[in-house]
Amino acid sequence: MTTRVDIEKLDEKIRQLKQAALELNEMGNEFPAVKRNTARVLASIRMMEINVCDVAGLAVD
C-alpha cells in the first residue's frame, strides 16, 4: 500500500516552520542558545525546502 503525498501541503508546512524559526531567531537576540539552535533548525528546514523543490519543481526562496 502506498501513501500519496500532497506536495503543496508539505511545502506550506515547511514554509510555516521556516516562519516560526525566523521569528524565534529574532526573539533570541538576547538569548544566545536560542539564536544558535534556531540557526540549526533553519539549516534543516533549508534541506527540506531543497528536497521538496526537487520533487515538485518549485522555486526555492
N, C-alpha and C positions, 0 to 999 in steps of 0.2 A: 504494500500500500504506500503510495507516495502522497506527500502533502504539498499542495500548491502554495507558493509564497507570493504574497501581494507586495511587489517591489515598491509601489508607490507608498503604501502604508509603512513599509520598512524604512524608506527614505524619510518620510515625515517624522517617524520616531527618532531617527538618528539626528535630524535637524533639531528636534526638541531637546535631546540630550546635549547637543552642542550648545544650544542657547542657555540651558541651565548651567552647564560647566563654565561658560563665559561669564555669566552673572556671578557665580561663586568665585571665580578667579578675580573679578573686580572687587568683590567684597573682601577678598583675602589680602588686600594690600597691607593691612596691619597685622596679618596673621600668616607668617611665612610658610608654615606647614600646609595651610590651605592653598596658598599660591603654588607651592611645589606640586602638591598632589593633583590639583586641577590641571596643571600643565601636563602631567602624565595621563590624566583622563582624556584631555583634548588630543593627545597624540594617539591614543587608542581609538577615539572617535574618528580621527582622520583616516585611520586604516579601514574602519568600517565604511566611511564615505567612499574611499577608493574601491573597495570590494563591491559595493552596491552599484557604483557607477560602471564598473567593468561589466556587470551583468545586465544592467538596464540601459546602458549607453547614455547616462545622464551627465550633465556638465557638473564638475566639481567647483565649488566656490573657492 
